[in-house]
Amino acid sequence: MNAQSSFLIPDMYAGILTVSLLGLAVNFLLVALERHFSRWRTAVGSGS
């Protein structure tokens, strides 16, 4: 927000990109943990 109000456009986009990449990394980590700890669940549409 400070970069936006100070017209520091490159810093603003660097912050947006950083937060986006961190969000993606956390999402991939949580998906991997969910797959690891919920192996006992059946796949959707498996017919069982």
Helices and strands as residue ranges (DSSP letters): H 2-5, H 9-37
